[in-house]
Amino acid sequence: MRAVRNPYRGAGLDHPALADIPFPLDDADPALARVARCPRHRITPLLPSADLADAAGVARVFVKDERARMGLGSFKALGAAHVIACDAAEGRAAGRTYVAASAGNHGLSVAAGAAAFGATSRIYLADTVPESFAERLRAEGAEVRRAGATYEESMATAEAEAADEGLTLLSDSSWPGYTEMPRTLMEGYLILMAEAASQLPESPSHILLQAGVGGLAGAAAAHARRIWGDDPVILVVEPEAAPALIGSIEAGAPTESQGPVSIMGRLDCKMPSLIALKGLARDADWFVTITESEAQAGCDLVEAAGLPSTPSGAAGLAALVAGLPDEVGTTQKASILTILSETA
């Protein structure tokens, strides 16, 4: 494990590459109103875990369990589908084709959202993504195309072909000139944080948020600051193999990371979303990376506690039980909020 205190906390990262990038939205009410009209929507549970609290040496651990979100298996059901719902409310979704690259759950959200609102979807998968996942996408109505050996290669193909054919690229990341859709996508993630806040019996002392490009972490941290102010210590957890956010914080600029393929596949993103980076530079207190062995050990412990997930889904909990630095303050009195972000 490696942990870095955020030197930009509160003020944010002042860098020219972020000058025209918006901060994440932090008001959950509009998204909550939209999702209340969705027939697949059910509030996901917040689960206390004495076993995980004992393993981490803290007073309480609360787990926001996203494994059954809208029947799609992860928090990402709230993201791309929320964008398409917003388009539909403005009469822009029907007949449209939404294009995305996916290493996992983002594609399911695109496919389900498109099917629900009279649109179509095309999802690009790298050759390494199992065919079983491609079948899940097809079951939600998506056209599936294979492109490249890595997520980055499938993303490049999706972006190029969407532009060539005049289709709508729907990414969960953001970059200069592409911010409106990913910001709306992140707004959907505010739903789970607002639910958690209403379910908690007390304000948490610490919040652990796993990150790939950073969309979930950026949205959750923004809402946490809105409702709890400076009190919770917010930690962002990434794979050691893909330190996109921690590397950018250390460099003081958006930075592409380098590393091998990680078992935390949904977090194995080498370039941060610029909206997420801008928000987390302001809102997060610590950035943490965990090793492959720490991720697997955490995943095994979470399963033993009756909450089976994946190394990606359990990464926040894995960092907690791996042993955070004393400076973080996860003492025997700490009350921890974590997110179990996907099903096994």
Phi and psi in degrees as GROMACS dihedral restraints (atoms count N, CA, C in turn):
[ dihedral_restraints ]
;  ai    aj    ak    al  type     phi  dphi    fc
    3     4     5     6     1  -130.8    20    10
    4     5     6     7     1   134.6    20    10
    6     7     8     9     1  -128.8    20    10
    7     8     9    10     1   134.3    20    10
    9    10    11    12     1  -127.4    20    10
   10    11    12    13     1   125.3    20    10
   12    13    14    15     1   -72.6    20    10
   13    14    15    16     1   138.3    20    10
   15    16    17    18     1   -78.9    20    10
   16    17    18    19     1   113.2    20    10
   18    19    20    21     1   -76.1    20    10
   19    20    21    22     1    -9.5    20    10
   21    22    23    24     1  -101.9    20    10
   22    23    24    25     1     3.9    20    10
   24    25    26    27     1   -52.1    20    10
   25    26    27    28     1   128.1    20    10
   27    28    29    30     1    92.5    20    10
   28    29    30    31     1   -52.4    20    10
   30    31    32    33     1   -84.6    20    10
   31    32    33    34     1   -31.6    20    10
   33    34    35    36     1    87.5    20    10
   34    35    36    37     1   170.7    20    10
   36    37    38    39     1   -94.0    20    10
   37    38    39    40     1   114.0    20    10
   39    40    41    42     1   -92.1    20    10
   40    41    42    43     1    98.3    20    10
   42    43    44    45     1  -140.9    20    10
   43    44    45    46     1   140.9    20    10
   45    46    47    48     1   -55.1    20    10
   46    47    48    49     1   -32.3    20    10
   48    49    50    51     1   -66.7    20    10
   49    50    51    52     1   -19.0    20    10
   51    52    53    54     1  -105.0    20    10
   52    53    54    55     1     0.9    20    10
   54    55    56    57     1   -59.6    20    10
   55    56    57    58     1   -39.6    20    10
   57    58    59    60     1  -101.1    20    10
   58    59    60    61     1    10.8    20    10
   60    61    62    63     1   -92.4    20    10
   61    62    63    64     1   128.9    20    10
   63    64    65    66     1   -76.2    20    10
   64    65    66    67     1   156.7    20    10
   66    67    68    69     1   -73.5    20    10
   67    68    69    70     1   158.5    20    10
   69    70    71    72     1   -61.5    20    10
   70    71    72    73     1   148.5    20    10
   72    73    74    75     1   -68.0    20    10
   73    74    75    76     1   153.1    20    10
   75    76    77    78     1  -128.2    20    10
   76    77    78    79     1    -6.3    20    10
   78    79    80    81     1   -92.6    20    10
   79    80    81    82     1   114.7    20    10
   81    82    83    84     1   -83.5    20    10
   82    83    84    85     1   -13.2    20    10
   84    85    86    87     1   -58.2    20    10
   85    86    87    88     1   -45.7    20    10
   87    88    89    90     1   -60.3    20    10
   88    89    90    91     1   -41.9    20    10
   90    91    92    93     1   -68.6    20    10
   91    92    93    94     1   -38.0    20    10
   93    94    95    96     1   -62.3    20    10
   94    95    96    97     1   -38.9    20    10
   96    97    98    99     1   -64.8    20    10
   97    98    99   100     1   -38.3    20    10
   99   100   101   102     1   -69.4    20    10
  100   101   102   103     1   -46.8    20    10
  102   103   104   105     1   -69.6    20    10
  103   104   105   106     1   -23.8    20    10
  105   106   107   108     1   -62.6    20    10
  106   107   108   109     1   -22.0    20    10
  108   109   110   111     1   -89.8    20    10
  109   110   111   112     1    -1.5    20    10
  111   112   113   114     1   -87.1    20    10
  112   113   114   115     1   123.9    20    10
  114   115   116   117     1   -66.4    20    10
  115   116   117   118     1   -19.5    20    10
  117   118   119   120     1   -87.8    20    10
  118   119   120   121     1    -5.8    20    10
  120   121   122   123     1   -78.0    20    10
  121   122   123   124     1   131.0    20    10
  123   124   125   126     1  -139.5    20    10
  124   125   126   127     1   139.3    20    10
  126   127   128   129     1   -64.8    20    10
  127   128   129   130     1   131.3    20    10
  129   130   131   132     1   -83.7    20    10
  130   131   132   133     1   154.3    20    10
  132   133   134   135     1   -78.4    20    10
  133   134   135   136     1   155.6    20    10
  135   136   137   138     1  -109.5    20    10
  136   137   138   139     1   119.1    20    10
  138   139   140   141     1  -112.2    20    10
  139   140   141   142     1   123.3    20    10
  141   142   143   144     1   -76.5    20    10
  142   143   144   145     1   143.0    20    10
  144   145   146   147     1  -132.2    20    10
  145   146   147   148     1   103.4    20    10
  147   148   149   150     1   -66.9    20    10
  148   149   150   151     1   -35.2    20    10
  150   151   152   153     1   -62.2    20    10
  151   152   153   154     1   -45.1    20    10
  153   154   155   156     1   -71.2    20    10
  154   155   156   157     1   -34.4    20    10
  156   157   158   159     1   -63.3    20    10
  157   158   159   160     1   -42.7    20    10
  159   160   161   162     1   -63.7    20    10
  160   161   162   163     1   -42.3    20    10
  162   163   164   165     1   -63.8    20    10
  163   164   165   166     1   -33.8    20    10
  165   166   167   168     1   -90.4    20    10
  166   167   168   169     1   -10.5    20    10
  168   169   170   171     1    71.4    20    10
  169   170   171   172     1    35.1    20    10
  171   172   173   174     1  -122.8    20    10
  172   173   174   175     1   171.0    20    10
  174   175   176   177     1   -72.7    20    10
  175   176   177   178     1   -46.8    20    10
  177   178   179   180     1  -145.5    20    10
  178   179   180   181     1   143.1    20    10
  180   181   182   183     1  -126.6    20    10
  181   182   183   184     1   124.8    20    10
  183   184   185   186     1  -113.3    20    10
  184   185   186   187     1   130.5    20    10
  186   187   188   189     1  -114.4    20    10
  187   188   189   190     1   115.2    20    10
  189   190   191   192     1   -80.6    20    10
  190   191   192   193     1   111.4    20    10
  192   193   194   195     1   -95.2    20    10
  193   194   195   196     1   104.6    20    10
  195   196   197   198     1   -97.8    20    10
  196   197   198   199     1    12.6    20    10
  198   199   200   201     1   -69.4    20    10
  199   200   201   202     1   -20.5    20    10
  201   202   203   204     1  -115.6    20    10
  202   203   204   205     1    18.8    20    10
  204   205   206   207     1   -57.8    20    10
  205   206   207   208     1   114.7    20    10
  207   208   209   210     1    53.8    20    10
  208   209   210   211     1    24.5    20    10
  210   211   212   213     1    72.9    20    10
  211   212   213   214     1     7.8    20    10
  213   214   215   216     1  -103.4    20    10
  214   215   216   217     1    -7.7    20    10
  216   217   218   219     1    91.6    20    10
  217   218   219   220     1     3.4    20    10
  219   220   221   222     1  -164.7    20    10
  220   221   222   223     1   166.9    20    10
  222   223   224   225     1   -59.4    20    10
  223   224   225   226     1   -23.6    20    10
  225   226   227   228     1   -66.8    20    10
  226   227   228   229     1   -12.4    20    10
  228   229   230   231     1   -57.1    20    10
  229   230   231   232     1   -24.8    20    10
  231   232   233   234     1   -84.2    20    10
  232   233   234   235     1    -8.8    20    10
  234   235   236   237     1   -93.1    20    10
  235   236   237   238     1   -81.8    20    10
  237   238   239   240     1   -61.3    20    10
  238   239   240   241     1   -38.5    20    10
  240   241   242   243     1   -62.5    20    10
  241   242   243   244     1   -31.9    20    10
  243   244   245   246     1   -66.0    20    10
  244   245   246   247     1   -40.1    20    10
  246   247   248   249     1   -59.8    20    10
  247   248   249   250     1   -47.0    20    10
  249   250   251   252     1   -67.0    20    10
  250   251   252   253     1   -35.8    20    10
  252   253   254   255     1   -62.1    20    10
  253   254   255   256     1   -40.3    20    10
  255   256   257   258     1   -65.0    20    10
  256   257   258   259     1   -41.4    20    10
  258   259   260   261     1   -61.3    20    10
  259   260   261   262     1   -42.3    20    10
  261   262   263   264     1   -63.2    20    10
  262   263   264   265     1   -37.7    20    10
  264   265   266   267     1   -63.7    20    10
  265   266   267   268     1   -23.8    20    10
  267   268   269   270     1  -103.2    20    10
  268   269   270   271     1    10.8    20    10
  270   271   272   273     1    74.0    20    10
  271   272   273   274     1    25.3    20    10
  273   274   275   276     1  -111.3    20    10
  274   275   276   277     1     0.0    20    10
  276   277   278   279     1   -93.1    20    10
  277   278   279   280     1   -43.7    20    10
  279   280   281   282     1   -57.8    20    10
  280   281   282   283     1   129.1    20    10
  282   283   284   285     1    83.5    20    10
  283   284   285   286     1    -5.2    20    10
  285   286   287   288     1   -85.0    20    10
  286   287   288   289     1   151.1    20    10
  288   289   290   291     1  -111.2    20    10
  289   290   291   292     1   120.3    20    10
  291   292   293   294     1   -97.7    20    10
  292   293   294   295     1   131.1    20    10
  294   295   296   297     1  -116.2    20    10
  295   296   297   298     1   136.8    20    10
  297   298   299   300     1  -150.4    20    10
  298   299   300   301     1   154.6    20    10
  300   301   302   303     1  -100.9    20    10
  301   302   303   304     1   149.0    20    10
  303   304   305   306     1  -148.9    20    10
  304   305   306   307     1   140.2    20    10
  306   307   308   309     1  -105.2    20    10
  307   308   309   310     1     4.8    20    10
  309   310   311   312     1   179.1    20    10
  310   311   312   313     1  -111.1    20    10
  312   313   314   315     1   -83.5    20    10
  313   314   315   316     1   -21.4    20    10
  315   316   317   318     1   -58.4    20    10
  316   317   318   319     1   -42.1    20    10
  318   319   320   321     1   -61.7    20    10
  319   320   321   322     1   -37.1    20    10
  321   322   323   324     1   -64.2    20    10
  322   323   324   325     1   -38.5    20    10
  324   325   326   327     1   -66.4    20    10
  325   326   327   328     1   -41.1    20    10
  327   328   329   330     1   -61.0    20    10
  328   329   330   331     1   -47.7    20    10
  330   331   332   333     1   -63.7    20    10
  331   332   333   334     1   -45.4    20    10
  333   334   335   336     1   -67.3    20    10
  334   335   336   337     1   -41.0    20    10
  336   337   338   339     1   -64.3    20    10
  337   338   339   340     1   -42.7    20    10
  339   340   341   342     1   -62.7    20    10
  340   341   342   343     1   -45.0    20    10
  342   343   344   345     1   -63.5    20    10
  343   344   345   346     1   -34.8    20    10
  345   346   347   348     1   -72.1    20    10
  346   347   348   349     1   -25.5    20    10
  348   349   350   351     1  -120.2    20    10
  349   350   351   352     1    26.1    20    10
  351   352   353   354     1    74.9    20    10
  352   353   354   355     1    20.2    20    10
  354   355   356   357     1  -107.4    20    10
  355   356   357   358     1   177.3    20    10
  357   358   359   360     1  -121.4    20    10
  358   359   360   361     1   164.7    20    10
  360   361   362   363     1  -137.5    20    10
  361   362   363   364     1   148.9    20    10
  363   364   365   366     1  -132.9    20    10
  364   365   366   367     1   122.8    20    10
  366   367   368   369     1  -117.0    20    10
  367   368   369   370     1   128.2    20    10
  369   370   371   372     1   -97.6    20    10
  370   371   372   373     1   128.7    20    10
  372   373   374   375     1  -119.8    20    10
  373   374   375   376     1   140.9    20    10
  375   376   377   378     1   -68.2    20    10
  376   377   378   379     1   158.9    20    10
  378   379   380   381     1   -62.5    20    10
  379   380   381   382     1   -21.6    20    10
  381   382   383   384     1   -80.9    20    10
  382   383   384   385     1   -12.0    20    10
  384   385   386   387     1   -75.1    20    10
  385   386   387   388     1   130.7    20    10
  387   388   389   390     1   -60.4    20    10
  388   389   390   391     1   147.7    20    10
  390   391   392   393     1   -64.4    20    10
  391   392   393   394     1   -26.2    20    10
  393   394   395   396     1   -61.2    20    10
  394   395   396   397     1   -34.0    20    10
  396   397   398   399     1   -72.8    20    10
  397   398   399   400     1   -38.5    20    10
  399   400   401   402     1   -58.0    20    10
  400   401   402   403     1   -38.7    20    10
  402   403   404   405     1   -66.3    20    10
  403   404   405   406     1   -36.5    20    10
  405   406   407   408     1   -62.8    20    10
  406   407   408   409     1   -40.4    20    10
  408   409   410   411     1   -63.7    20    10
  409   410   411   412     1   -44.2    20    10
  411   412   413   414     1   -63.1    20    10
  412   413   414   415     1   -35.2    20    10
  414   415   416   417     1   -64.9    20    10
  415   416   417   418     1   -24.7    20    10
  417   418   419   420     1   -90.3    20    10
  418   419   420   421     1     3.6    20    10
  420   421   422   423     1    99.4    20    10
  421   422   423   424     1     6.2    20    10
  423   424   425   426     1   -84.0    20    10
  424   425   426   427     1   147.5    20    10
  426   427   428   429     1   -84.1    20    10
  427   428   429   430     1   131.2    20    10
  429   430   431   432     1  -113.1    20    10
  430   431   432   433     1   130.6    20    10
  432   433   434   435     1  -126.2    20    10
  433   434   435   436     1   141.1    20    10
  435   436   437   438     1   -91.5    20    10
  436   437   438   439     1   140.1    20    10
  438   439   440   441     1  -156.9    20    10
  439   440   441   442     1   108.5    20    10
  441   442   443   444     1    82.3    20    10
  442   443   444   445     1   171.7    20    10
  444   445   446   447     1   -93.3    20    10
  445   446   447   448     1   -14.1    20    10
  447   448   449   450     1  -132.1    20    10
  448   449   450   451     1   164.7    20    10
  450   451   452   453     1   -58.6    20    10
  451   452   453   454     1   -41.7    20    10
  453   454   455   456     1   -59.9    20    10
  454   455   456   457     1   -38.7    20    10
  456   457   458   459     1   -70.4    20    10
  457   458   459   460     1   -39.5    20    10
  459   460   461   462     1   -67.6    20    10
  460   461   462   463     1   -34.4    20    10
  462   463   464   465     1   -65.7    20    10
  463   464   465   466     1   -42.5    20    10
  465   466   467   468     1   -62.2    20    10
  466   467   468   469     1   -40.1    20    10
  468   469   470   471     1   -67.0    20    10
  469   470   471   472     1   -42.9    20    10
  471   472   473   474     1   -59.8    20    10
  472   473   474   475     1   -45.4    20    10
  474   475   476   477     1   -64.1    20    10
  475   476   477   478     1   -44.0    20    10
  477   478   479   480     1   -66.9    20    10
  478   479   480   481     1   -44.6    20    10
  480   481   482   483     1   -73.7    20    10
  481   482   483   484     1   -32.1    20    10
  483   484   485   486     1   -62.5    20    10
  484   485   486   487     1   -43.1    20    10
  486   487   488   489     1   -65.6    20    10
  487   488   489   490     1   -43.1    20    10
  489   490   491   492     1   -64.0    20    10
  490   491   492   493     1   -36.0    20    10
  492   493   494   495     1   -99.9    20    10
  493   494   495   496     1     0.9    20    10
  495   496   497   498     1    69.9    20    10
  496   497   498   499     1    31.7    20    10
  498   499   500   501     1   -96.5    20    10
  499   500   501   502     1   173.8    20    10
  501   502   503   504     1  -101.2    20    10
  502   503   504   505     1   111.6    20    10
  504   505   506   507     1   -76.4    20    10
  505   506   507   508     1   128.5    20    10
  507   508   509   510     1  -125.1    20    10
  508   509   510   511     1    94.8    20    10
  510   511   512   513     1  -103.2    20    10
  511   512   513   514     1   153.6    20    10
  513   514   515   516     1   -94.4    20    10
  514   515   516   517     1     7.8    20    10
  516   517   518   519     1  -112.0    20    10
  517   518   519   520     1   173.6    20    10
  519   520   521   522     1  -140.6    20    10
  520   521   522   523     1   151.7    20    10
  522   523   524   525     1  -152.8    20    10
  523   524   525   526     1   172.4    20    10
  525   526   527   528     1   -55.0    20    10
  526   527   528   529     1   126.4    20    10
  528   529   530   531     1    88.0    20    10
  529   530   531   532     1    -6.1    20    10
  531   532   533   534     1  -134.4    20    10
  532   533   534   535     1    86.9    20    10
  534   535   536   537     1  -132.3    20    10
  535   536   537   538     1   -25.7    20    10
  537   538   539   540     1   -64.5    20    10
  538   539   540   541     1   -51.3    20    10
  540   541   542   543     1   -66.6    20    10
  541   542   543   544     1   -47.5    20    10
  543   544   545   546     1   -63.9    20    10
  544   545   546   547     1   -29.5    20    10
  546   547   548   549     1   -68.0    20    10
  547   548   549   550     1   -40.9    20    10
  549   550   551   552     1   -66.4    20    10
  550   551   552   553     1   -37.7    20    10
  552   553   554   555     1   -60.5    20    10
  553   554   555   556     1   -45.8    20    10
  555   556   557   558     1   -63.6    20    10
  556   557   558   559     1   -31.7    20    10
  558   559   560   561     1   -57.9    20    10
  559   560   561   562     1   -36.2    20    10
  561   562   563   564     1   -60.9    20    10
  562   563   564   565     1   -33.6    20    10
  564   565   566   567     1   -68.6    20    10
  565   566   567   568     1   -18.5    20    10
  567   568   569   570     1   -60.5    20    10
  568   569   570   571     1   -24.5    20    10
  570   571   572   573     1   -58.4    20    10
  571   572   573   574     1   -47.4    20    10
  573   574   575   576     1   -67.9    20    10
  574   575   576   577     1   -33.7    20    10
  576   577   578   579     1   -72.0    20    10
  577   578   579   580     1   -37.6    20    10
  579   580   581   582     1   -65.1    20    10
  580   581   582   583     1   -40.8    20    10
  582   583   584   585     1   -59.6    20    10
  583   584   585   586     1   -47.6    20    10
  585   586   587   588     1   -59.5    20    10
  586   587   588   589     1   -41.5    20    10
  588   589   590   591     1   -62.1    20    10
  589   590   591   592     1   -37.8    20    10
  591   592   593   594     1   -75.0    20    10
  592   593   594   595     1   -21.9    20    10
  594   595   596   597     1   -90.4    20    10
  595   596   597   598     1   -22.9    20    10
  597   598   599   600     1   -68.9    20    10
  598   599   600   601     1   138.2    20    10
  600   601   602   603     1   -78.6    20    10
  601   602   603   604     1   -11.2    20    10
  603   604   605   606     1  -157.3    20    10
  604   605   606   607     1   161.0    20    10
  606   607   608   609     1   -69.8    20    10
  607   608   609   610     1   136.8    20    10
  609   610   611   612     1   -75.0    20    10
  610   611   612   613     1   151.0    20    10
  612   613   614   615     1   -85.2    20    10
  613   614   615   616     1   -27.3    20    10
  615   616   617   618     1  -141.1    20    10
  616   617   618   619     1   144.1    20    10
  618   619   620   621     1  -127.2    20    10
  619   620   621   622     1   125.3    20    10
  621   622   623   624     1  -108.6    20    10
  622   623   624   625     1   125.4    20    10
  624   625   626   627     1  -127.6    20    10
  625   626   627   628     1   114.3    20    10
  627   628   629   630     1   -73.7    20    10
  628   629   630   631     1   153.1    20    10
  630   631   632   633     1  -144.0    20    10
  631   632   633   634     1   138.6    20    10
  633   634   635   636     1  -104.3    20    10
  634   635   636   637     1   -94.5    20    10
  636   637   638   639     1   -74.9    20    10
  637   638   639   640     1   -20.0    20    10
  639   640   641   642     1   108.8    20    10
  640   641   642   643     1     5.9    20    10
  642   643   644   645     1   -61.7    20    10
  643   644   645   646     1   -48.5    20    10
  645   646   647   648     1   -62.8    20    10
  646   647   648   649     1   -48.8    20    10
  648   649   650   651     1   -60.9    20    10
  649   650   651   652     1   -42.6    20    10
  651   652   653   654     1   -64.3    20    10
  652   653   654   655     1   -42.2    20    10
  654   655   656   657     1   -69.2    20    10
  655   656   657   658     1   -46.5    20    10
  657   658   659   660     1   -63.2    20    10
  658   659   660   661     1   -41.1    20    10
  660   661   662   663     1   -66.0    20    10
  661   662   663   664     1   -40.2    20    10
  663   664   665   666     1   -62.0    20    10
  664   665   666   667     1   -43.6    20    10
  666   667   668   669     1   -70.0    20    10
  667   668   669   670     1   -36.7    20    10
  669   670   671   672     1   -60.8    20    10
  670   671   672   673     1   -41.0    20    10
  672   673   674   675     1   -68.2    20    10
  673   674   675   676     1   -35.0    20    10
  675   676   677   678     1   -62.8    20    10
  676   677   678   679     1   -42.0    20    10
  678   679   680   681     1   -96.0    20    10
  679   680   681   682     1   -27.7    20    10
  681   682   683   684     1  -115.8    20    10
  682   683   684   685     1    -5.2    20    10
  684   685   686   687     1    67.9    20    10
  685   686   687   688     1  -141.4    20    10
  687   688   689   690     1   -84.9    20    10
  688   689   690   691     1    -5.0    20    10
  690   691   692   693     1   -65.1    20    10
  691   692   693   694     1   -51.7    20    10
  693   694   695   696     1   -69.2    20    10
  694   695   696   697     1   141.7    20    10
  696   697   698   699     1   -83.6    20    10
  697   698   699   700     1   120.1    20    10
  699   700   701   702     1  -104.8    20    10
  700   701   702   703     1   125.8    20    10
  702   703   704   705     1  -118.5    20    10
  703   704   705   706     1   134.9    20    10
  705   706   707   708     1  -105.8    20    10
  706   707   708   709     1   127.8    20    10
  708   709   710   711     1  -114.6    20    10
  709   710   711   712     1   126.8    20    10
  711   712   713   714     1  -129.2    20    10
  712   713   714   715     1   162.0    20    10
  714   715   716   717     1   -68.6    20    10
  715   716   717   718     1   143.7    20    10
  717   718   719   720     1   -57.8    20    10
  718   719   720   721     1   -30.1    20    10
  720   721   722   723     1   -77.9    20    10
  721   722   723   724     1   -11.9    20    10
  723   724   725   726     1  -142.7    20    10
  724   725   726   727     1    69.0    20    10
  726   727   728   729     1   -86.0    20    10
  727   728   729   730     1    57.9    20    10
  729   730   731   732     1   -66.0    20    10
  730   731   732   733     1   -44.7    20    10
  732   733   734   735     1   -78.9    20    10
  733   734   735   736     1   -48.4    20    10
  735   736   737   738     1   -62.8    20    10
  736   737   738   739     1   -36.8    20    10
  738   739   740   741     1   -65.9    20    10
  739   740   741   742     1   -37.6    20    10
  741   742   743   744     1   -68.9    20    10
  742   743   744   745     1   -38.4    20    10
  744   745   746   747     1   -64.6    20    10
  745   746   747   748     1   -42.7    20    10
  747   748   749   750     1   -67.1    20    10
  748   749   750   751     1   -35.2    20    10
  750   751   752   753     1   -82.1    20    10
  751   752   753   754     1   -18.1    20    10
  753   754   755   756     1    71.6    20    10
  754   755   756   757     1    24.0    20    10
  756   757   758   759     1  -164.5    20    10
  757   758   759   760     1   152.9    20    10
  759   760   761   762     1   -56.9    20    10
  760   761   762   763     1   126.9    20    10
  762   763   764   765     1  -137.5    20    10
  763   764   765   766     1   131.4    20    10
  765   766   767   768     1   -79.8    20    10
  766   767   768   769     1   131.2    20    10
  768   769   770   771     1   -91.4    20    10
  769   770   771   772     1   166.1    20    10
  771   772   773   774     1  -127.2    20    10
  772   773   774   775     1   145.7    20    10
  774   775   776   777     1   169.8    20    10
  775   776   777   778     1   167.0    20    10
  777   778   779   780     1   -74.2    20    10
  778   779   780   781     1   174.4    20    10
  780   781   782   783     1   -66.5    20    10
  781   782   783   784     1   136.7    20    10
  783   784   785   786     1  -103.8    20    10
  784   785   786   787     1   152.0    20    10
  786   787   788   789     1   -69.7    20    10
  787   788   789   790     1   -16.8    20    10
  789   790   791   792     1   -85.6    20    10
  790   791   792   793     1    69.6    20    10
  792   793   794   795     1   -60.3    20    10
  793   794   795   796     1   -39.1    20    10
  795   796   797   798     1   -75.4    20    10
  796   797   798   799     1   -12.4    20    10
  798   799   800   801     1  -103.7    20    10
  799   800   801   802     1     0.3    20    10
  801   802   803   804     1   -84.0    20    10
  802   803   804   805     1    71.2    20    10
  804   805   806   807     1  -120.4    20    10
  805   806   807   808     1   126.8    20    10
  807   808   809   810     1   -91.4    20    10
  808   809   810   811     1   -11.4    20    10
  810   811   812   813     1  -130.9    20    10
  811   812   813   814     1   130.3    20    10
  813   814   815   816     1   -76.4    20    10
  814   815   816   817     1   153.3    20    10
  816   817   818   819     1   -67.4    20    10
  817   818   819   820     1   131.0    20    10
  819   820   821   822     1   -69.5    20    10
  820   821   822   823     1   -32.5    20    10
  822   823   824   825     1   -63.0    20    10
  823   824   825   826     1   -45.9    20    10
  825   826   827   828     1   -63.1    20    10
  826   827   828   829     1   -44.4    20    10
  828   829   830   831     1   -60.5    20    10
  829   830   831   832     1   -43.5    20    10
  831   832   833   834     1   -62.7    20    10
  832   833   834   835     1   -43.2    20    10
  834   835   836   837     1   -69.1    20    10
  835   836   837   838     1   -43.9    20    10
  837   838   839   840     1   -71.7    20    10
  838   839   840   841     1   -30.2    20    10
  840   841   842   843     1   -61.5    20    10
  841   842   843   844     1   -30.5    20    10
  843   844   845   846     1   -83.2    20    10
  844   845   846   847     1   -38.6    20    10
  846   847   848   849     1  -103.7    20    10
  847   848   849   850     1   -26.1    20    10
  849   850   851   852     1   -86.2    20    10
  850   851   852   853     1   146.9    20    10
  852   853   854   855     1   -93.3    20    10
  853   854   855   856     1   -36.4    20    10
  855   856   857   858     1  -137.2    20    10
  856   857   858   859     1   150.3    20    10
  858   859   860   861     1  -120.8    20    10
  859   860   861   862     1   131.7    20    10
  861   862   863   864     1  -130.6    20    10
  862   863   864   865     1   140.1    20    10
  864   865   866   867     1  -115.8    20    10
  865   866   867   868     1   145.9    20    10
  867   868   869   870     1  -120.9    20    10
  868   869   870   871     1   151.0    20    10
  870   871   872   873     1   -79.5    20    10
  871   872   873   874     1   169.7    20    10
  873   874   875   876     1   -61.8    20    10
  874   875   876   877     1   -41.6    20    10
  876   877   878   879     1   -68.7    20    10
  877   878   879   880     1   -37.5    20    10
  879   880   881   882     1   -64.8    20    10
  880   881   882   883     1   -39.5    20    10
  882   883   884   885     1   -63.7    20    10
  883   884   885   886     1   -44.3    20    10
  885   886   887   888     1   -67.6    20    10
  886   887   888   889     1   -40.8    20    10
  888   889   890   891     1   -62.3    20    10
  889   890   891   892     1   -40.9    20    10
  891   892   893   894     1   -65.2    20    10
  892   893   894   895     1   -41.5    20    10
  894   895   896   897     1   -62.1    20    10
  895   896   897   898     1   -41.8    20    10
  897   898   899   900     1   -64.7    20    10
  898   899   900   901     1   -40.5    20    10
  900   901   902   903     1   -66.5    20    10
  901   902   903   904     1   -40.5    20    10
  903   904   905   906     1   -64.2    20    10
  904   905   906   907     1   -40.3    20    10
  906   907   908   909     1   -63.5    20    10
  907   908   909   910     1   -41.8    20    10
  909   910   911   912     1   -62.7    20    10
  910   911   912   913     1   -27.3    20    10
  912   913   914   915     1   -83.3    20    10
  913   914   915   916     1     5.2    20    10
  915   916   917   918     1    88.1    20    10
  916   917   918   919     1    19.5    20    10
  918   919   920   921     1  -129.4    20    10
  919   920   921   922     1    64.0    20    10
  921   922   923   924     1   -61.5    20    10
  922   923   924   925     1   134.2    20    10
  924   925   926   927     1  -147.4    20    10
  925   926   927   928     1  -150.4    20    10
  927   928   929   930     1  -122.9    20    10
  928   929   930   931     1   168.7    20    10
  930   931   932   933     1   -58.5    20    10
  931   932   933   934     1   -30.7    20    10
  933   934   935   936     1   -70.6    20    10
  934   935   936   937     1   -48.7    20    10
  936   937   938   939     1   -66.0    20    10
  937   938   939   940     1   -28.4    20    10
  939   940   941   942     1  -104.0    20    10
  940   941   942   943     1    13.2    20    10
  942   943   944   945     1   -62.7    20    10
  943   944   945   946     1   -38.7    20    10
  945   946   947   948     1   -62.1    20    10
  946   947   948   949     1   -44.6    20    10
  948   949   950   951     1   -65.6    20    10
  949   950   951   952     1   -35.7    20    10
  951   952   953   954     1   -61.9    20    10
  952   953   954   955     1   -41.5    20    10
  954   955   956   957     1   -63.9    20    10
  955   956   957   958     1   -39.2    20    10
  957   958   959   960     1   -62.3    20    10
  958   959   960   961     1   -48.4    20    10
  960   961   962   963     1   -79.6    20    10
  961   962   963   964     1   -16.4    20    10
  963   964   965   966     1   -70.7    20    10
  964   965   966   967     1   -22.3    20    10
  966   967   968   969     1   105.9    20    10
  967   968   969   970     1    92.2    20    10
  969   970   971   972     1   -76.9    20    10
  970   971   972   973     1   156.5    20    10
  972   973   974   975     1   -59.3    20    10
  973   974   975   976     1   151.1    20    10
  975   976   977   978     1   -57.5    20    10
  976   977   978   979     1   -32.4    20    10
  978   979   980   981     1   -63.4    20    10
  979   980   981   982     1   -21.7    20    10
  981   982   983   984     1   -70.2    20    10
  982   983   984   985     1   -29.2    20    10
  984   985   986   987     1    86.2    20    10
  985   986   987   988     1    24.0    20    10
  987   988   989   990     1   -83.0    20    10
  988   989   990   991     1    73.6    20    10
  990   991   992   993     1   -86.7    20    10
  991   992   993   994     1  -175.3    20    10
  993   994   995   996     1   -65.7    20    10
  994   995   996   997     1   -13.0    20    10
  996   997   998   999     1   -97.1    20    10
  997   998   999  1000     1    -1.9    20    10
  999  1000  1001  1002     1   -71.5    20    10
 1000  1001  1002  1003     1   144.8    20    10
 1002  1003  1004  1005     1  -119.0    20    10
 1003  1004  1005  1006     1   116.3    20    10
 1005  1006  1007  1008     1  -108.4    20    10
 1006  1007  1008  1009     1   134.8    20    10
 1008  1009  1010  1011     1  -109.8    20    10
 1009  1010  1011  1012     1   127.2    20    10
 1011  1012  1013  1014     1  -131.3    20    10
 1012  1013  1014  1015     1   167.8    20    10
 1014  1015  1016  1017     1  -123.6    20    10
 1015  1016  1017  1018     1   124.9    20    10
 1017  1018  1019  1020     1   -92.1    20    10
 1018  1019  1020  1021     1   100.6    20    10
 1020  1021  1022  1023     1   -87.7    20    10
 1021  1022  1023  1024     1   -13.2    20    10
 1023  1024  1025  1026     1  -155.6    20    10
 1024  1025  1026  1027     1   160.5    20    10
 1026  1027  1028  1029     1   -77.5    20    10
 1027  1028  1029  1030     1   163.1    20    10
